[in-house]
Amino acid sequence: MPDQSSERHSDSHRPNEPRPLLPQPDHPIAFLKGFLERPKQVGSIIPSSRWMERRITRTAELASARVVIELGPGTGGTTRALLQAMRPDARLLAIEINPSFCDLLRETIDDPRLIVHEGSAAEIQDALTKHELDAPDVVLSGIPFSTMPRSLGLAILHSVRSSLKPGGRFVAYQFRDVVHTLGKRVFGPASIQLELFNVPPMRVYRWDIAADIAADIAPEKASDRATGGHASPSGRGRRAR
């Protein structure tokens, strides 16, 4: 298999030049194991399709982003696609709650732009502070909002909203519409796309944060996050509900 890392770091590649989306290795056995161990966190038995990954990267418009956050990278298929689409000097913070998935990401993706953080998606600012990163231009999420407590889902969305840079965007891919129902309370209505070449077909939601509006919506109280569910969403596999 060609060395993709050398292509990502080629000195001849211009920062704003789109990168081709190459086929990515995945770890279906690890993904299946993660699903069987924590079905409410992973949310699907198989990873996203390559068509789905392509739609996600195009919707996120990563070419100009300097800091990107992925919530629930799972086994890393979408993570690799994001890295291919990102500029050479950008950073990708992957927040994953499953320790096994974190270990797999660190072992199988050799890219200095990637930071794997084991923790909760409801505590994005803590992760940014720990790794000394600026506010993200883009946050992407594949965690299963339909399988977590409503209070936790809102806590995650408030965490996204308060961490995003003005003018940034939030992209969530789900096959159920719970994230949109909750997201309208935090961001307003989303733009929606449908990817049919995926099992199951997936919706991609995008919210854009106006550059002149500050993140003035307070996060949910920590007491509302319910410790049990709090652990669950932060890192679920790329396929959310």
C-alpha atoms as a printed R data frame, in Angstrom:
    type eleno elety resid chain resno       x      y      z
1   ATOM     1    CA   MET     A     1   0.000  0.000  0.000
2   ATOM     2    CA   PRO     A     2   1.467  3.442 -0.880
3   ATOM     3    CA   ASP     A     3   2.817  5.571  1.906
4   ATOM     4    CA   GLN     A     4   0.016  8.121  2.371
5   ATOM     5    CA   SER     A     5   1.842 10.015  5.106
6   ATOM     6    CA   SER     A     6   4.505 11.163  2.656
7   ATOM     7    CA   GLU     A     7   1.796 12.591  0.411
8   ATOM     8    CA   ARG     A     8   0.257 14.503  3.309
9   ATOM     9    CA   HIS     A     9   3.530 16.159  4.199
10  ATOM    10    CA   SER     A    10   4.828 16.842  0.715
11  ATOM    11    CA   ASP     A    11   6.562 20.227  0.546
12  ATOM    12    CA   SER     A    12   5.131 20.759 -2.907
13  ATOM    13    CA   HIS     A    13   1.557 20.676 -1.636
14  ATOM    14    CA   ARG     A    14   0.032 24.100 -1.276
15  ATOM    15    CA   PRO     A    15  -2.007 24.714  1.924
16  ATOM    16    CA   ASN     A    16  -5.299 25.487  0.207
17  ATOM    17    CA   GLU     A    17  -5.023 22.875 -2.517
18  ATOM    18    CA   PRO     A    18  -7.668 20.118 -2.147
19  ATOM    19    CA   ARG     A    19  -6.186 16.742 -1.306
20  ATOM    20    CA   PRO     A    20  -7.448 13.633 -3.113
21  ATOM    21    CA   LEU     A    21  -9.488 11.336 -0.894
22  ATOM    22    CA   LEU     A    22  -7.696  8.003 -1.102
23  ATOM    23    CA   PRO     A    23  -9.082  4.655  0.065
24  ATOM    24    CA   GLN     A    24  -8.404  4.280  3.775
25  ATOM    25    CA   PRO     A    25  -7.514  1.182  5.780
26  ATOM    26    CA   ASP     A    26 -10.036  0.382  8.477
27  ATOM    27    CA   HIS     A    27 -10.293 -2.086 11.321
28  ATOM    28    CA   PRO     A    28 -13.660 -3.854 10.985
29  ATOM    29    CA   ILE     A    29 -12.875 -6.467 13.637
30  ATOM    30    CA   ALA     A    30 -11.943 -3.802 16.176
31  ATOM    31    CA   PHE     A    31 -15.021 -1.817 15.198
32  ATOM    32    CA   LEU     A    32 -17.278 -4.853 15.610
33  ATOM    33    CA   LYS     A    33 -15.680 -5.637 18.964
34  ATOM    34    CA   GLY     A    34 -16.260 -2.056 20.094
35  ATOM    35    CA   PHE     A    35 -19.884 -2.264 19.006
36  ATOM    36    CA   LEU     A    36 -20.465 -5.522 20.882
37  ATOM    37    CA   GLU     A    37 -18.808 -4.196 24.041
38  ATOM    38    CA   ARG     A    38 -20.480 -0.763 24.010
39  ATOM    39    CA   PRO     A    39 -23.377 -0.723 21.495
40  ATOM    40    CA   LYS     A    40 -24.831  2.540 22.818
41  ATOM    41    CA   GLN     A    41 -21.508  4.283 22.297
42  ATOM    42    CA   VAL     A    42 -20.532  2.910 18.899
43  ATOM    43    CA   GLY     A    43 -24.030  2.960 17.431
44  ATOM    44    CA   SER     A    44 -23.342  0.772 14.380
45  ATOM    45    CA   ILE     A    45 -21.822 -2.559 13.474
46  ATOM    46    CA   ILE     A    46 -19.790 -1.260 10.514
47  ATOM    47    CA   PRO     A    47 -17.726  1.876  9.817
48  ATOM    48    CA   SER     A    48 -18.728  4.626  7.402
49  ATOM    49    CA   SER     A    49 -18.392  4.082  3.658
50  ATOM    50    CA   ARG     A    50 -15.809  5.926  1.565
51  ATOM    51    CA   TRP     A    51 -18.640  7.878 -0.072
52  ATOM    52    CA   MET     A    52 -19.759  8.951  3.370
53  ATOM    53    CA   GLU     A    53 -16.245 10.022  4.336
54  ATOM    54    CA   ARG     A    54 -15.975 12.037  1.125
55  ATOM    55    CA   ARG     A    55 -19.254 13.825  1.820
56  ATOM    56    CA   ILE     A    56 -18.185 14.603  5.394
57  ATOM    57    CA   THR     A    57 -14.875 16.137  4.355
58  ATOM    58    CA   ARG     A    58 -16.466 18.208  1.599
59  ATOM    59    CA   THR     A    59 -19.215 19.470  3.884
60  ATOM    60    CA   ALA     A    60 -16.710 20.431  6.581
61  ATOM    61    CA   GLU     A    61 -14.568 22.490  4.143
62  ATOM    62    CA   LEU     A    62 -11.324 21.650  5.892
63  ATOM    63    CA   ALA     A    63  -8.852 23.222  3.472
64  ATOM    64    CA   SER     A    64  -8.609 26.497  5.403
65  ATOM    65    CA   ALA     A    65  -9.092 25.124  8.927
66  ATOM    66    CA   ARG     A    66  -6.177 25.297 11.363
67  ATOM    67    CA   VAL     A    67  -7.771 23.467 14.297
68  ATOM    68    CA   VAL     A    68 -10.282 20.657 13.762
69  ATOM    69    CA   ILE     A    69 -11.997 18.502 16.386
70  ATOM    70    CA   GLU     A    70 -13.441 15.064 15.733
71  ATOM    71    CA   LEU     A    71 -15.824 13.680 18.351
72  ATOM    72    CA   GLY     A    72 -15.946  9.889 18.369
73  ATOM    73    CA   PRO     A    73 -13.241  8.878 15.855
74  ATOM    74    CA   GLY     A    74 -13.769  5.184 16.585
75  ATOM    75    CA   THR     A    75 -11.251  3.045 14.676
76  ATOM    76    CA   GLY     A    76 -10.026  5.976 12.593
77  ATOM    77    CA   GLY     A    77 -11.436  5.569  9.092
78  ATOM    78    CA   THR     A    78 -12.965  9.037  9.034
79  ATOM    79    CA   THR     A    79  -9.970 10.394 10.961
80  ATOM    80    CA   ARG     A    80  -7.672  9.417  8.105
81  ATOM    81    CA   ALA     A    81 -10.004 11.014  5.575
82  ATOM    82    CA   LEU     A    82 -10.026 14.245  7.594
83  ATOM    83    CA   LEU     A    83  -6.233 14.292  7.769
84  ATOM    84    CA   GLN     A    84  -6.018 13.866  3.997
85  ATOM    85    CA   ALA     A    85  -8.283 16.867  3.493
86  ATOM    86    CA   MET     A    86  -6.545 19.109  6.036
87  ATOM    87    CA   ARG     A    87  -3.705 21.543  5.451
88  ATOM    88    CA   PRO     A    88  -0.148 20.480  6.415
89  ATOM    89    CA   ASP     A    89   0.065 22.877  9.360
90  ATOM    90    CA   ALA     A    90  -3.381 22.114 10.836
91  ATOM    91    CA   ARG     A    91  -4.076 20.082 13.995
92  ATOM    92    CA   LEU     A    92  -6.746 17.435 14.496
93  ATOM    93    CA   LEU     A    93  -7.916 16.778 18.052
94  ATOM    94    CA   ALA     A    94  -9.711 13.410 18.171
95  ATOM    95    CA   ILE     A    95 -11.775 13.044 21.360
96  ATOM    96    CA   GLU     A    96 -12.612  9.416 22.093
97  ATOM    97    CA   ILE     A    97 -14.023  7.853 25.270
98  ATOM    98    CA   ASN     A    98 -13.188  4.231 24.451
99  ATOM    99    CA   PRO     A    99  -9.634  3.415 25.683
100 ATOM   100    CA   SER     A   100  -9.249  0.569 23.171
101 ATOM   101    CA   PHE     A   101 -10.099  2.862 20.271
102 ATOM   102    CA   CYS     A   102  -7.653  5.474 21.616
103 ATOM   103    CA   ASP     A   103  -4.857  2.904 21.699
104 ATOM   104    CA   LEU     A   104  -5.711  1.736 18.176
105 ATOM   105    CA   LEU     A   105  -5.663  5.296 16.816
106 ATOM   106    CA   ARG     A   106  -2.266  6.006 18.383
107 ATOM   107    CA   GLU     A   107  -0.832  2.741 17.074
108 ATOM   108    CA   THR     A   108  -2.133  2.893 13.512
109 ATOM   109    CA   ILE     A   109  -2.142  6.568 12.492
110 ATOM   110    CA   ASP     A   110   1.307  8.093 12.216
111 ATOM   111    CA   ASP     A   111   0.622 11.767 11.605
112 ATOM   112    CA   PRO     A   112   2.089 14.576 13.744
113 ATOM   113    CA   ARG     A   113  -1.052 16.666 13.189
114 ATOM   114    CA   LEU     A   114  -3.195 14.156 15.102
115 ATOM   115    CA   ILE     A   115  -3.769 14.427 18.854
116 ATOM   116    CA   VAL     A   116  -5.760 11.581 20.417
117 ATOM   117    CA   HIS     A   117  -7.507 12.643 23.620
118 ATOM   118    CA   GLU     A   118  -9.269 10.115 25.835
119 ATOM   119    CA   GLY     A   119 -12.197 11.917 27.387
120 ATOM   120    CA   SER     A   120 -15.735 13.205 27.064
121 ATOM   121    CA   ALA     A   121 -17.242 15.143 24.190
122 ATOM   122    CA   ALA     A   122 -19.015 17.263 26.816
123 ATOM   123    CA   GLU     A   123 -15.655 18.659 27.966
124 ATOM   124    CA   ILE     A   124 -14.143 20.032 24.767
125 ATOM   125    CA   GLN     A   125 -12.677 23.128 26.390
126 ATOM   126    CA   ASP     A   126 -10.758 21.001 28.896
127 ATOM   127    CA   ALA     A   127  -9.221 19.038 26.017
128 ATOM   128    CA   LEU     A   128  -8.274 22.223 24.149
129 ATOM   129    CA   THR     A   129  -6.652 23.647 27.263
130 ATOM   130    CA   LYS     A   130  -4.739 20.457 28.009
131 ATOM   131    CA   HIS     A   131  -3.247 20.337 24.523
132 ATOM   132    CA   GLU     A   132  -2.760 24.132 24.253
133 ATOM   133    CA   LEU     A   133  -4.931 24.493 21.162
134 ATOM   134    CA   ASP     A   134  -6.855 27.515 19.928
135 ATOM   135    CA   ALA     A   135 -10.615 27.499 19.366
136 ATOM   136    CA   PRO     A   136 -11.510 25.092 16.539
137 ATOM   137    CA   ASP     A   137 -12.586 26.206 13.093
138 ATOM   138    CA   VAL     A   138 -14.528 22.972 12.617
139 ATOM   139    CA   VAL     A   139 -16.019 20.357 14.941
140 ATOM   140    CA   LEU     A   140 -17.251 17.059 13.478
141 ATOM   141    CA   SER     A   141 -19.249 14.410 15.282
142 ATOM   142    CA   GLY     A   142 -20.319 10.848 14.572
143 ATOM   143    CA   ILE     A   143 -21.351  9.951 18.124
144 ATOM   144    CA   PRO     A   144 -24.818  8.393 18.593
145 ATOM   145    CA   PHE     A   145 -27.050 11.106 20.047
146 ATOM   146    CA   SER     A   146 -30.089  8.825 19.850
147 ATOM   147    CA   THR     A   147 -28.684  6.388 22.420
148 ATOM   148    CA   MET     A   148 -27.608  8.869 25.103
149 ATOM   149    CA   PRO     A   149 -29.613 10.818 27.698
150 ATOM   150    CA   ARG     A   150 -31.117 14.021 26.341
151 ATOM   151    CA   SER     A   151 -29.302 16.086 28.983
152 ATOM   152    CA   LEU     A   152 -25.974 14.644 27.897
153 ATOM   153    CA   GLY     A   153 -26.698 15.308 24.230
154 ATOM   154    CA   LEU     A   154 -27.470 18.945 25.029
155 ATOM   155    CA   ALA     A   155 -24.334 19.186 27.174
156 ATOM   156    CA   ILE     A   156 -22.218 17.999 24.233
157 ATOM   157    CA   LEU     A   157 -23.849 20.453 21.829
158 ATOM   158    CA   HIS     A   158 -23.360 23.331 24.258
159 ATOM   159    CA   SER     A   159 -19.741 22.243 24.605
160 ATOM   160    CA   VAL     A   160 -19.363 22.393 20.830
161 ATOM   161    CA   ARG     A   161 -21.090 25.786 20.638
162 ATOM   162    CA   SER     A   162 -18.990 27.397 23.355
163 ATOM   163    CA   SER     A   163 -15.701 26.058 21.974
164 ATOM   164    CA   LEU     A   164 -16.148 26.958 18.279
165 ATOM   165    CA   LYS     A   165 -14.390 29.964 16.849
166 ATOM   166    CA   PRO     A   166 -16.758 32.681 15.542
167 ATOM   167    CA   GLY     A   167 -17.268 31.897 11.879
168 ATOM   168    CA   GLY     A   168 -16.695 28.188 12.548
169 ATOM   169    CA   ARG     A   169 -18.941 25.251 11.733
170 ATOM   170    CA   PHE     A   170 -20.268 22.081 13.300
171 ATOM   171    CA   VAL     A   171 -20.882 18.995 11.163
172 ATOM   172    CA   ALA     A   172 -22.702 15.941 12.526
173 ATOM   173    CA   TYR     A   173 -23.461 12.766 10.598
174 ATOM   174    CA   GLN     A   174 -26.300 10.584 11.858
175 ATOM   175    CA   PHE     A   175 -28.923  8.181 10.539
176 ATOM   176    CA   ARG     A   176 -31.537  9.450 12.996
177 ATOM   177    CA   ASP     A   177 -32.563 13.069 13.512
178 ATOM   178    CA   VAL     A   178 -32.099 13.386 17.286
179 ATOM   179    CA   VAL     A   179 -29.015 15.569 16.876
180 ATOM   180    CA   HIS     A   180 -30.997 17.974 14.688
181 ATOM   181    CA   THR     A   181 -33.881 18.117 17.159
182 ATOM   182    CA   LEU     A   182 -31.458 18.991 19.967
183 ATOM   183    CA   GLY     A   183 -29.210 21.092 17.757
184 ATOM   184    CA   LYS     A   184 -32.023 23.487 16.836
185 ATOM   185    CA   ARG     A   185 -32.192 24.506 20.501
186 ATOM   186    CA   VAL     A   186 -28.484 25.360 20.545
187 ATOM   187    CA   PHE     A   187 -27.619 26.452 16.985
188 ATOM   188    CA   GLY     A   188 -30.903 26.897 15.141
189 ATOM   189    CA   PRO     A   189 -31.883 24.907 12.015
190 ATOM   190    CA   ALA     A   190 -29.149 23.065 10.132
191 ATOM   191    CA   SER     A   191 -28.476 22.560  6.455
192 ATOM   192    CA   ILE     A   192 -28.993 18.866  5.679
193 ATOM   193    CA   GLN     A   193 -27.572 16.470  3.094
194 ATOM   194    CA   LEU     A   194 -28.339 12.791  2.558
195 ATOM   195    CA   GLU     A   195 -25.725 10.177  1.664
196 ATOM   196    CA   LEU     A   196 -27.402  7.114  0.160
197 ATOM   197    CA   PHE     A   197 -24.167  5.218 -0.522
198 ATOM   198    CA   ASN     A   198 -23.766  4.178  3.078
199 ATOM   199    CA   VAL     A   199 -25.193  1.390  5.234
200 ATOM   200    CA   PRO     A   200 -27.456  2.653  6.607
201 ATOM   201    CA   PRO     A   201 -28.055  5.864  4.576
202 ATOM   202    CA   MET     A   202 -26.799  8.812  6.596
203 ATOM   203    CA   ARG     A   203 -27.803 12.443  7.077
204 ATOM   204    CA   VAL     A   204 -25.115 15.087  7.320
205 ATOM   205    CA   TYR     A   205 -26.049 18.205  9.308
206 ATOM   206    CA   ARG     A   206 -24.088 21.437  9.177
207 ATOM   207    CA   TRP     A   207 -24.389 24.488 11.397
208 ATOM   208    CA   ASP     A   208 -22.435 27.679 10.708
209 ATOM   209    CA   ILE     A   209 -21.603 30.029 13.576
210 ATOM   210    CA   ALA     A   210 -21.941 33.702 12.598
211 ATOM   211    CA   ALA     A   211 -18.636 35.544 12.912
212 ATOM   212    CA   ASP     A   212 -20.258 38.405 14.830
213 ATOM   213    CA   ILE     A   213 -22.030 36.251 17.415
214 ATOM   214    CA   ALA     A   214 -20.208 35.216 20.581
215 ATOM   215    CA   ALA     A   215 -20.710 31.812 22.151
216 ATOM   216    CA   ASP     A   216 -23.117 33.062 24.749
217 ATOM   217    CA   ILE     A   217 -25.075 29.920 25.512
218 ATOM   218    CA   ALA     A   218 -23.940 28.405 28.797
219 ATOM   219    CA   PRO     A   219 -23.177 24.683 28.858
220 ATOM   220    CA   GLU     A   220 -25.458 22.338 30.720
221 ATOM   221    CA   LYS     A   221 -24.714 22.024 34.410
222 ATOM   222    CA   ALA     A   222 -22.260 19.295 35.192
223 ATOM   223    CA   SER     A   223 -24.887 17.676 37.408
224 ATOM   224    CA   ASP     A   224 -27.123 17.199 34.370
225 ATOM   225    CA   ARG     A   225 -24.575 15.190 32.479
226 ATOM   226    CA   ALA     A   226 -25.193 11.946 34.321
227 ATOM   227    CA   THR     A   227 -21.873 10.287 34.924
228 ATOM   228    CA   GLY     A   228 -22.846  7.009 33.301
229 ATOM   229    CA   GLY     A   229 -23.921  8.542 30.028
230 ATOM   230    CA   HIS     A   230 -21.214 11.157 30.322
231 ATOM   231    CA   ALA     A   231 -18.654  8.511 29.676
232 ATOM   232    CA   SER     A   232 -20.510  7.074 26.771
233 ATOM   233    CA   PRO     A   233 -20.767  9.542 23.954
234 ATOM   234    CA   SER     A   234 -17.485 11.124 23.815
235 ATOM   235    CA   GLY     A   235 -15.955  8.736 21.638
236 ATOM   236    CA   ARG     A   236 -18.283  6.631 19.771
237 ATOM   237    CA   GLY     A   237 -17.520  5.228 16.480
238 ATOM   238    CA   ARG     A   238 -18.096  7.176 13.472
239 ATOM   239    CA   ARG     A   239 -21.564  6.046 12.947
240 ATOM   240    CA   ALA     A   240 -24.054  7.829 15.069
241 ATOM   241    CA   ARG     A   241 -27.720  7.657 15.330
